[in-house]
């Protein structure tokens, strides 16, 4: 199934929903509301952020700050 990664118990859509709720609230309350652990919510956030912001740092030569 394309909408669910291997060895995962939740869909990408659900992960996006949880991530959006964390943006508007905090991690602990969202985890409690969905009956998940904070680590699971954090994992969802990391997964969604990798899909949204795929950054390839191999070609980065100089970071101008």
Secondary structure as GFF3:
##gff-version 3
##sequence-region A 1 65
A	DSSP	alpha_helix	12	24	.	.	.	ID=ss1
A	DSSP	alpha_helix	27	33	.	.	.	ID=ss2
A	DSSP	alpha_helix	38	52	.	.	.	ID=ss3
###
